[in-house]
Protein backbone atom coordinates (compact mmCIF):
# COMPACT_ATOMS: atom_id res chain seq x y z
CA UNK A 1 0.00 0.00 0.00
CA UNK A 2 1.21 3.45 -0.82
CA UNK A 3 -0.39 5.33 2.03
CA UNK A 4 -1.92 4.81 5.42
CA UNK A 5 -3.01 8.34 6.35
CA UNK A 6 -6.74 8.68 6.81
CA UNK A 7 -8.32 11.39 4.70
CA UNK A 8 -11.19 13.48 6.07
CA UNK A 9 -13.56 11.79 3.63
CA UNK A 10 -13.78 8.89 1.21
CA UNK A 11 -15.02 9.44 -2.35
CA UNK A 12 -16.94 6.79 -4.27
CA UNK A 13 -17.82 7.24 -7.93
CA UNK A 14 -20.45 4.99 -9.48
CA UNK A 15 -22.00 4.60 -12.91
CA UNK A 16 -25.73 4.70 -13.70
CA UNK A 17 -27.51 1.45 -12.92
CA UNK A 18 -25.25 0.54 -10.00
CA UNK A 19 -26.80 0.73 -6.53
CA UNK A 20 -24.14 1.25 -3.83
CA UNK A 21 -26.60 1.89 -0.95
CA UNK A 22 -25.87 -1.38 0.89
CA UNK A 23 -22.12 -0.80 0.95
CA UNK A 24 -22.52 2.84 1.90
CA UNK A 25 -24.68 1.85 4.87
CA UNK A 26 -22.06 -0.63 6.12
CA UNK A 27 -19.31 1.98 5.68
CA UNK A 28 -21.24 4.50 7.78
CA UNK A 29 -21.73 1.88 10.51
CA UNK A 30 -18.07 0.87 10.64
CA UNK A 31 -16.38 4.20 9.92
CA UNK A 32 -18.76 6.88 11.20
CA UNK A 33 -15.95 9.43 11.56
CA UNK A 34 -15.03 9.27 7.86
CA UNK A 35 -17.82 10.62 5.63
CA UNK A 36 -18.36 8.82 2.35
CA UNK A 37 -19.10 11.09 -0.62
CA UNK A 38 -21.05 9.64 -3.56
CA UNK A 39 -20.67 10.88 -7.13
CA UNK A 40 -22.56 9.45 -10.11
CA UNK A 41 -20.61 9.69 -13.36
CA UNK A 42 -21.32 8.49 -16.92
CA UNK A 43 -19.84 5.05 -17.58
CA UNK A 44 -17.48 6.37 -20.25
CA UNK A 45 -16.11 9.06 -17.91
CA UNK A 46 -15.58 6.91 -14.82
CA UNK A 47 -11.99 5.82 -15.65
CA UNK A 48 -10.86 9.43 -16.16
CA UNK A 49 -12.49 10.50 -12.90
CA UNK A 50 -10.44 7.86 -11.07
CA UNK A 51 -7.28 8.59 -13.04
CA UNK A 52 -7.55 12.29 -12.16
CA UNK A 53 -7.89 11.49 -8.45
CA UNK A 54 -11.40 12.90 -8.23
CA UNK A 55 -12.60 9.71 -6.51
CA UNK A 56 -10.86 7.10 -4.38
CA UNK A 57 -12.67 4.09 -5.87
CA UNK A 58 -15.34 3.55 -8.47
CA UNK A 59 -18.10 1.10 -9.26
CA UNK A 60 -17.53 0.96 -13.00
CA UNK A 61 -18.32 -1.11 -16.06
CA UNK A 62 -15.61 -3.34 -17.47
CA UNK A 63 -13.26 -3.28 -19.24
CA UNK A 64 -10.77 -0.91 -17.62
CA UNK A 65 -7.07 -0.34 -18.27
CA UNK A 66 -5.50 -3.07 -16.11
CA UNK A 67 -2.02 -1.57 -16.54
CA UNK A 68 -3.16 1.37 -14.40
CA UNK A 69 -6.24 0.21 -12.49
CA UNK A 70 -6.90 -2.61 -10.09
CA UNK A 71 -10.35 -4.13 -10.51
CA UNK A 72 -12.47 -6.65 -8.63
CA UNK A 73 -15.31 -7.98 -10.82
CA UNK A 74 -18.56 -8.03 -8.85
CA UNK A 75 -21.32 -9.29 -11.13
CA UNK A 76 -22.44 -9.59 -14.75
CA UNK A 77 -25.81 -8.20 -15.76
CA UNK A 78 -28.55 -9.70 -17.88
CA UNK A 79 -29.01 -7.87 -21.16
CA UNK A 80 -32.57 -6.90 -22.09
CA UNK A 81 -34.45 -5.16 -24.88
CA UNK A 82 -36.75 -2.33 -23.82
CA UNK A 83 -40.07 -2.31 -25.72
CA UNK A 84 -43.53 -0.75 -25.46
CA UNK A 85 -45.94 -2.90 -23.45
CA UNK A 86 -48.09 -3.59 -26.48
CA UNK A 87 -45.18 -4.75 -28.68
CA UNK A 88 -45.28 -8.25 -30.22
CA UNK A 89 -42.02 -9.15 -28.46
CA UNK A 90 -43.81 -9.15 -25.12
CA UNK A 91 -45.48 -12.43 -26.13
CA UNK A 92 -42.13 -14.20 -25.59
CA UNK A 93 -40.31 -14.75 -22.30
CA UNK A 94 -36.93 -14.09 -23.96
CA UNK A 95 -35.60 -13.23 -27.41
CA UNK A 96 -32.44 -13.46 -29.52
CA UNK A 97 -30.67 -10.87 -31.64
CA UNK A 98 -32.12 -12.58 -34.70
CA UNK A 99 -35.59 -11.76 -33.39
CA UNK A 100 -34.60 -8.09 -33.40
CA UNK A 101 -33.08 -8.07 -36.90
CA UNK A 102 -36.03 -6.23 -38.47
CA UNK A 103 -36.53 -3.80 -35.57
CA UNK A 104 -35.14 -0.27 -35.37
CA UNK A 105 -32.65 -0.35 -32.51
CA UNK A 106 -31.20 2.75 -30.88
CA UNK A 107 -27.49 2.93 -30.04
CA UNK A 108 -27.10 6.03 -27.84
CA UNK A 109 -23.77 7.78 -27.60
CA UNK A 110 -23.40 6.53 -24.02
CA UNK A 111 -24.10 2.91 -25.02
CA UNK A 112 -22.21 0.62 -22.61
CA UNK A 113 -21.86 -2.19 -25.18
CA UNK A 114 -18.94 -2.34 -27.59
CA UNK A 115 -20.80 -3.78 -30.56
CA UNK A 116 -18.76 -5.35 -33.34
CA UNK A 117 -21.81 -5.05 -35.55
CA UNK A 118 -24.86 -3.30 -34.03
CA UNK A 119 -27.98 -5.45 -34.44
CA UNK A 120 -31.30 -4.37 -35.95
CA UNK A 121 -32.08 -1.58 -38.36
CA UNK A 122 -30.20 1.67 -37.73
CA UNK A 123 -32.18 4.60 -36.38
CA UNK A 124 -32.29 7.94 -38.16
CA UNK A 125 -29.92 9.33 -35.52
CA UNK A 126 -28.09 8.27 -32.38
CA UNK A 127 -29.64 9.63 -29.17
CA UNK A 128 -27.22 11.45 -26.90
CA UNK A 129 -28.08 9.41 -23.82
CA UNK A 130 -29.80 6.21 -22.77
CA UNK A 131 -32.51 8.31 -21.15
CA UNK A 132 -33.18 10.02 -24.48
CA UNK A 133 -33.39 6.63 -26.19
CA UNK A 134 -35.94 5.46 -23.63
CA UNK A 135 -38.13 8.42 -24.53
CA UNK A 136 -37.97 7.43 -28.19
CA UNK A 137 -38.90 3.82 -27.35
CA UNK A 138 -41.95 5.15 -25.48
CA UNK A 139 -42.86 7.06 -28.64
CA UNK A 140 -42.87 3.76 -30.60
CA UNK A 141 -39.97 4.90 -32.77
CA UNK A 142 -37.68 1.95 -32.03
CA UNK A 143 -36.27 -0.39 -29.37
CA UNK A 144 -33.25 -0.30 -27.06
CA UNK A 145 -30.87 -3.00 -25.81
CA UNK A 146 -29.35 -2.24 -22.39
CA UNK A 147 -28.18 -3.93 -19.18
CA UNK A 148 -31.16 -4.79 -16.99
CA UNK A 149 -30.18 -2.26 -14.31
CA UNK A 150 -30.51 0.59 -16.82
CA UNK A 151 -33.93 -0.66 -17.91
CA UNK A 152 -34.97 -0.55 -14.26
CA UNK A 153 -33.36 2.84 -13.69
CA UNK A 154 -35.39 4.38 -16.54
CA UNK A 155 -38.55 2.41 -15.84
CA UNK A 156 -41.81 3.72 -17.26
CA UNK A 157 -45.32 2.34 -16.86
CA UNK A 158 -45.79 2.14 -20.62
CA UNK A 159 -42.57 0.17 -21.20
CA UNK A 160 -41.32 -3.30 -20.34
CA UNK A 161 -38.34 -5.47 -21.28
CA UNK A 162 -37.33 -9.00 -22.21
CA UNK A 163 -33.96 -10.79 -21.82
CA UNK A 164 -31.82 -11.12 -24.96
CA UNK A 165 -30.08 -14.47 -24.61
CA UNK A 166 -27.20 -14.01 -27.08
CA UNK A 167 -26.44 -10.30 -26.67
CA UNK A 168 -23.20 -8.95 -25.17
CA UNK A 169 -23.26 -8.53 -21.39
CA UNK A 170 -21.96 -5.79 -19.13
CA UNK A 171 -19.93 -6.57 -16.00
CA UNK A 172 -19.62 -4.25 -13.01
CA UNK A 173 -16.40 -4.03 -11.00
CA UNK A 174 -14.88 -2.15 -8.10
CA UNK A 175 -11.88 -0.30 -9.51
CA UNK A 176 -9.21 2.14 -8.34
CA UNK A 177 -5.71 3.30 -9.38
CA UNK A 178 -3.33 0.54 -8.33
CA UNK A 179 -0.78 3.00 -6.96
CA UNK A 180 -3.44 4.60 -4.74
CA UNK A 181 -4.34 1.52 -2.70
CA UNK A 182 -4.72 3.19 0.70
CA UNK A 183 -5.99 1.73 3.97
CA UNK A 184 -9.40 3.29 3.32
CA UNK A 185 -9.52 1.65 -0.08
CA UNK A 186 -8.74 -1.66 1.63
CA UNK A 187 -11.56 -0.99 4.09
CA UNK A 188 -14.03 -0.49 1.26
CA UNK A 189 -12.76 -3.59 -0.55
CA UNK A 190 -13.44 -5.55 2.62
CA UNK A 191 -16.99 -4.22 2.80
CA UNK A 192 -17.72 -5.07 -0.82
CA UNK A 193 -16.25 -8.55 -0.40
CA UNK A 194 -18.36 -9.16 2.69
CA UNK A 195 -15.59 -9.26 5.26
CA UNK A 196 -16.64 -8.93 8.87
CA UNK A 197 -15.56 -6.00 10.99
CA UNK A 198 -12.95 -8.18 12.72
CA UNK A 199 -11.39 -9.46 9.50
CA UNK A 200 -7.65 -8.92 9.05
CA UNK A 201 -6.98 -7.43 5.63
CA UNK A 202 -5.03 -10.35 4.19
CA UNK A 203 -3.01 -11.11 7.31
CA UNK A 204 -2.58 -14.77 8.02
CA UNK A 205 -2.51 -15.07 11.80
CA UNK A 206 -3.02 -18.59 13.15
CA UNK A 207 -6.50 -19.18 14.54
CA UNK A 208 -6.91 -18.70 18.30
CA UNK A 209 -7.92 -22.33 18.72
CA UNK A 210 -4.63 -23.46 17.22
CA UNK A 211 -2.70 -21.04 19.44
CA UNK A 212 -4.38 -22.48 22.54
CA UNK A 213 -3.24 -25.93 21.55
CA UNK A 214 0.38 -24.88 21.19
CA UNK A 215 2.42 -24.98 24.45
CA UNK A 216 4.27 -21.78 23.51
CA UNK A 217 1.00 -19.83 23.50
CA UNK A 218 0.68 -20.05 27.31
CA UNK A 219 4.32 -19.09 27.98
CA UNK A 220 5.18 -22.44 29.60
CA UNK A 221 6.67 -25.55 28.20
CA UNK A 222 5.25 -28.92 28.89
CA UNK A 223 7.60 -31.61 30.11
CA UNK A 224 7.98 -34.52 27.75
CA UNK A 225 6.09 -37.56 28.88
CA UNK A 226 8.27 -40.17 30.55
CA UNK A 227 8.33 -43.56 29.01
CA UNK A 228 6.90 -46.30 31.28
CA UNK A 229 9.48 -48.54 32.90
CA UNK A 230 9.44 -51.99 31.45
CA UNK A 231 8.98 -54.86 33.89
CA UNK A 232 11.85 -57.31 34.21
CA UNK A 233 11.87 -60.86 35.52
CA UNK A 234 12.51 -61.20 39.29
CA UNK A 235 16.23 -61.20 39.88
CA UNK A 236 17.67 -64.48 40.95
CA UNK A 237 20.62 -62.77 42.65
CA UNK A 238 20.84 -60.19 45.38
CA UNK A 239 23.74 -57.84 45.84
CA UNK A 240 25.73 -59.77 43.26
CA UNK A 241 25.88 -62.90 45.49
CA UNK A 242 24.46 -66.25 44.52
CA UNK A 243 21.57 -67.50 46.56
CA UNK A 244 22.60 -70.72 48.37
CA UNK A 245 20.76 -73.89 47.46
CA UNK A 246 18.63 -75.59 50.04
CA UNK A 247 19.38 -79.13 51.33
CA UNK A 248 22.46 -80.95 52.63
CA UNK A 249 25.62 -81.03 50.58
CA UNK A 250 26.67 -84.41 49.24
CA UNK A 251 29.68 -86.18 50.72
CA UNK A 252 32.55 -87.01 48.48
CA UNK A 253 33.47 -90.72 48.44
BELLIN-V315206 format. One record per residue. N is the residue number from 1. RES is the residue in three letters. BURIAL is 1 if it has 9 or more other ideal C-beta (glycine too) atoms within 8 Angstrom, else 0. D_LAST is the distance of its C-alpha to the last C-alpha in Angstrom with 1 decimal. Layout:
n:N res:RES burial:BURIAL d_last:D_LAST
n:N res:RES burial:BURIAL d_last:D_LAST
//
This chain:
n:1 res:UNK burial:0 d_last:108.2
n:2 res:UNK burial:0 d_last:111.1
n:3 res:UNK burial:0 d_last:111.9
n:4 res:UNK burial:0 d_last:110.6
n:5 res:UNK burial:0 d_last:113.6
n:6 res:UNK burial:0 d_last:115.0
n:7 res:UNK burial:1 d_last:118.7
n:8 res:UNK burial:0 d_last:121.0
n:9 res:UNK burial:0 d_last:121.4
n:10 res:UNK burial:1 d_last:119.9
n:11 res:UNK burial:1 d_last:122.3
n:12 res:UNK burial:1 d_last:121.8
n:13 res:UNK burial:1 d_last:124.1
n:14 res:UNK burial:1 d_last:124.2
n:15 res:UNK burial:1 d_last:126.2
n:16 res:UNK burial:1 d_last:128.3
n:17 res:UNK burial:1 d_last:126.4
n:18 res:UNK burial:1 d_last:123.3
n:19 res:UNK burial:0 d_last:122.5
n:20 res:UNK burial:1 d_last:120.5
n:21 res:UNK burial:0 d_last:120.9
n:22 res:UNK burial:0 d_last:117.3
n:23 res:UNK burial:1 d_last:115.9
n:24 res:UNK burial:1 d_last:118.6
n:25 res:UNK burial:0 d_last:117.7
n:26 res:UNK burial:1 d_last:114.0
n:27 res:UNK burial:1 d_last:114.9
n:28 res:UNK burial:1 d_last:117.1
n:29 res:UNK burial:0 d_last:114.3
n:30 res:UNK burial:1 d_last:111.7
n:31 res:UNK burial:1 d_last:113.9
n:32 res:UNK burial:0 d_last:116.8
n:33 res:UNK burial:0 d_last:117.6
n:34 res:UNK burial:1 d_last:118.3
n:35 res:UNK burial:0 d_last:121.4
n:36 res:UNK burial:1 d_last:121.3
n:37 res:UNK burial:0 d_last:124.6
n:38 res:UNK burial:0 d_last:125.5
n:39 res:UNK burial:1 d_last:127.8
n:40 res:UNK burial:0 d_last:128.8
n:41 res:UNK burial:1 d_last:129.7
n:42 res:UNK burial:0 d_last:130.8
n:43 res:UNK burial:1 d_last:128.0
n:44 res:UNK burial:0 d_last:129.4
n:45 res:UNK burial:0 d_last:129.7
n:46 res:UNK burial:1 d_last:126.2
n:47 res:UNK burial:1 d_last:124.5
n:48 res:UNK burial:0 d_last:127.2
n:49 res:UNK burial:1 d_last:127.0
n:50 res:UNK burial:1 d_last:123.2
n:51 res:UNK burial:0 d_last:123.7
n:52 res:UNK burial:0 d_last:126.4
n:53 res:UNK burial:0 d_last:124.1
n:54 res:UNK burial:0 d_last:126.3
n:55 res:UNK burial:1 d_last:123.4
n:56 res:UNK burial:1 d_last:119.7
n:57 res:UNK burial:1 d_last:118.6
n:58 res:UNK burial:1 d_last:120.5
n:59 res:UNK burial:1 d_last:120.1
n:60 res:UNK burial:1 d_last:121.6
n:61 res:UNK burial:1 d_last:122.0
n:62 res:UNK burial:1 d_last:120.0
n:63 res:UNK burial:0 d_last:120.0
n:64 res:UNK burial:1 d_last:119.9
n:65 res:UNK burial:0 d_last:119.4
n:66 res:UNK burial:0 d_last:115.6
n:67 res:UNK burial:0 d_last:115.9
n:68 res:UNK burial:0 d_last:117.4
n:69 res:UNK burial:1 d_last:116.4
n:70 res:UNK burial:1 d_last:113.2
n:71 res:UNK burial:1 d_last:113.5
n:72 res:UNK burial:1 d_last:111.5
n:73 res:UNK burial:1 d_last:112.9
n:74 res:UNK burial:1 d_last:113.3
n:75 res:UNK burial:0 d_last:114.8
n:76 res:UNK burial:0 d_last:117.1
n:77 res:UNK burial:1 d_last:120.2
n:78 res:UNK burial:0 d_last:121.7
n:79 res:UNK burial:1 d_last:124.9
n:80 res:UNK burial:1 d_last:127.9
n:81 res:UNK burial:1 d_last:131.6
n:82 res:UNK burial:1 d_last:134.0
n:83 res:UNK burial:1 d_last:136.8
n:84 res:UNK burial:1 d_last:139.6
n:85 res:UNK burial:0 d_last:138.5
n:86 res:UNK burial:0 d_last:140.9
n:87 res:UNK burial:0 d_last:139.7
n:88 res:UNK burial:0 d_last:138.5
n:89 res:UNK burial:1 d_last:135.1
n:90 res:UNK burial:1 d_last:134.3
n:91 res:UNK burial:0 d_last:133.9
n:92 res:UNK burial:0 d_last:130.6
n:93 res:UNK burial:0 d_last:127.4
n:94 res:UNK burial:0 d_last:126.8
n:95 res:UNK burial:1 d_last:128.6
n:96 res:UNK burial:1 d_last:128.0
n:97 res:UNK burial:1 d_last:130.0
n:98 res:UNK burial:0 d_last:131.6
n:99 res:UNK burial:0 d_last:133.0
n:100 res:UNK burial:1 d_last:134.8
n:101 res:UNK burial:0 d_last:136.2
n:102 res:UNK burial:0 d_last:139.7
n:103 res:UNK burial:1 d_last:139.7
n:104 res:UNK burial:1 d_last:141.1
n:105 res:UNK burial:1 d_last:138.2
n:106 res:UNK burial:1 d_last:138.6
n:107 res:UNK burial:1 d_last:136.6
n:108 res:UNK burial:1 d_last:137.3
n:109 res:UNK burial:0 d_last:137.0
n:110 res:UNK burial:1 d_last:133.9
n:111 res:UNK burial:0 d_last:132.2
n:112 res:UNK burial:1 d_last:128.4
n:113 res:UNK burial:1 d_last:127.7
n:114 res:UNK burial:0 d_last:127.8
n:115 res:UNK burial:1 d_last:129.4
n:116 res:UNK burial:0 d_last:129.2
n:117 res:UNK burial:0 d_last:132.1
n:118 res:UNK burial:0 d_last:133.6
n:119 res:UNK burial:1 d_last:133.8
n:120 res:UNK burial:1 d_last:137.0
n:121 res:UNK burial:0 d_last:140.6
n:122 res:UNK burial:0 d_last:141.5
n:123 res:UNK burial:1 d_last:143.5
n:124 res:UNK burial:0 d_last:146.8
n:125 res:UNK burial:0 d_last:145.2
n:126 res:UNK burial:0 d_last:141.8
n:127 res:UNK burial:1 d_last:141.7
n:128 res:UNK burial:0 d_last:140.7
n:129 res:UNK burial:1 d_last:138.0
n:130 res:UNK burial:1 d_last:135.9
n:131 res:UNK burial:0 d_last:137.8
n:132 res:UNK burial:1 d_last:141.1
n:133 res:UNK burial:1 d_last:139.7
n:134 res:UNK burial:1 d_last:138.8
n:135 res:UNK burial:0 d_last:142.4
n:136 res:UNK burial:1 d_last:143.6
n:137 res:UNK burial:1 d_last:141.1
n:138 res:UNK burial:1 d_last:142.6
n:139 res:UNK burial:0 d_last:146.0
n:140 res:UNK burial:0 d_last:144.9
n:141 res:UNK burial:0 d_last:145.4
n:142 res:UNK burial:1 d_last:141.9
n:143 res:UNK burial:1 d_last:138.1
n:144 res:UNK burial:1 d_last:135.4
n:145 res:UNK burial:1 d_last:131.7
n:146 res:UNK burial:1 d_last:129.6
n:147 res:UNK burial:1 d_last:126.1
n:148 res:UNK burial:1 d_last:125.9
n:149 res:UNK burial:1 d_last:125.8
n:150 res:UNK burial:1 d_last:129.2
n:151 res:UNK burial:1 d_last:130.6
n:152 res:UNK burial:0 d_last:129.4
n:153 res:UNK burial:0 d_last:130.7
n:154 res:UNK burial:1 d_last:134.2
n:155 res:UNK burial:0 d_last:134.1
n:156 res:UNK burial:0 d_last:137.5
n:157 res:UNK burial:0 d_last:138.3
n:158 res:UNK burial:0 d_last:140.3
n:159 res:UNK burial:1 d_last:137.4
n:160 res:UNK burial:0 d_last:134.0
n:161 res:UNK burial:1 d_last:131.5
n:162 res:UNK burial:1 d_last:129.2
n:163 res:UNK burial:1 d_last:126.0
n:164 res:UNK burial:1 d_last:126.4
n:165 res:UNK burial:0 d_last:123.2
n:166 res:UNK burial:0 d_last:123.6
n:167 res:UNK burial:1 d_last:125.3
n:168 res:UNK burial:0 d_last:123.8
n:169 res:UNK burial:1 d_last:121.9
n:170 res:UNK burial:1 d_last:121.9
n:171 res:UNK burial:1 d_last:118.7
n:172 res:UNK burial:1 d_last:118.6
n:173 res:UNK burial:1 d_last:116.3
n:174 res:UNK burial:1 d_last:115.7
n:175 res:UNK burial:1 d_last:116.6
n:176 res:UNK burial:1 d_last:116.9
n:177 res:UNK burial:1 d_last:117.1
n:178 res:UNK burial:0 d_last:113.6
n:179 res:UNK burial:0 d_last:114.1
n:180 res:UNK burial:1 d_last:115.2
n:181 res:UNK burial:1 d_last:112.0
n:182 res:UNK burial:1 d_last:112.1
n:183 res:UNK burial:1 d_last:109.9
n:184 res:UNK burial:1 d_last:112.7
n:185 res:UNK burial:1 d_last:112.8
n:186 res:UNK burial:1 d_last:109.1
n:187 res:UNK burial:1 d_last:109.8
n:188 res:UNK burial:1 d_last:112.4
n:189 res:UNK burial:1 d_last:110.1
n:190 res:UNK burial:1 d_last:107.5
n:191 res:UNK burial:1 d_last:110.1
n:192 res:UNK burial:1 d_last:111.3
n:193 res:UNK burial:0 d_last:107.7
n:194 res:UNK burial:0 d_last:106.9
n:195 res:UNK burial:0 d_last:104.4
n:196 res:UNK burial:0 d_last:103.8
n:197 res:UNK burial:0 d_last:104.8
n:198 res:UNK burial:0 d_last:101.2
n:199 res:UNK burial:0 d_last:100.6
n:200 res:UNK burial:0 d_last:99.7
n:201 res:UNK burial:1 d_last:102.0
n:202 res:UNK burial:0 d_last:99.5
n:203 res:UNK burial:0 d_last:96.7
n:204 res:UNK burial:0 d_last:93.3
n:205 res:UNK burial:0 d_last:91.4
n:206 res:UNK burial:0 d_last:88.2
n:207 res:UNK burial:0 d_last:88.7
n:208 res:UNK burial:0 d_last:87.9
n:209 res:UNK burial:0 d_last:85.3
n:210 res:UNK burial:0 d_last:83.4
n:211 res:UNK burial:1 d_last:83.7
n:212 res:UNK burial:0 d_last:82.2
n:213 res:UNK burial:0 d_last:79.2
n:214 res:UNK burial:0 d_last:78.6
n:215 res:UNK burial:0 d_last:76.6
n:216 res:UNK burial:0 d_last:78.9
n:217 res:UNK burial:0 d_last:81.9
n:218 res:UNK burial:0 d_last:80.7
n:219 res:UNK burial:0 d_last:80.0
n:220 res:UNK burial:0 d_last:76.3
n:221 res:UNK burial:0 d_last:73.3
n:222 res:UNK burial:0 d_last:70.7
n:223 res:UNK burial:0 d_last:67.1
n:224 res:UNK burial:0 d_last:65.1
n:225 res:UNK burial:0 d_last:62.9
n:226 res:UNK burial:0 d_last:59.2
n:227 res:UNK burial:0 d_last:56.9
n:228 res:UNK burial:0 d_last:54.5
n:229 res:UNK burial:0 d_last:50.9
n:230 res:UNK burial:0 d_last:48.6
n:231 res:UNK burial:0 d_last:45.8
n:232 res:UNK burial:0 d_last:42.3
n:233 res:UNK burial:0 d_last:39.0
n:234 res:UNK burial:0 d_last:37.3
n:235 res:UNK burial:0 d_last:35.2
n:236 res:UNK burial:0 d_last:31.5
n:237 res:UNK burial:0 d_last:31.3
n:238 res:UNK burial:0 d_last:33.2
n:239 res:UNK burial:0 d_last:34.4
n:240 res:UNK burial:0 d_last:32.3
n:241 res:UNK burial:0 d_last:29.0
n:242 res:UNK burial:0 d_last:26.4
n:243 res:UNK burial:0 d_last:26.2
n:244 res:UNK burial:0 d_last:22.8
n:245 res:UNK burial:0 d_last:21.1
n:246 res:UNK burial:0 d_last:21.2
n:247 res:UNK burial:0 d_last:18.5
n:248 res:UNK burial:0 d_last:15.3
n:249 res:UNK burial:0 d_last:12.7
n:250 res:UNK burial:0 d_last:9.3
n:251 res:UNK burial:0 d_last:6.3
n:252 res:UNK burial:0 d_last:3.8
n:253 res:UNK burial:0 d_last:0.0
//
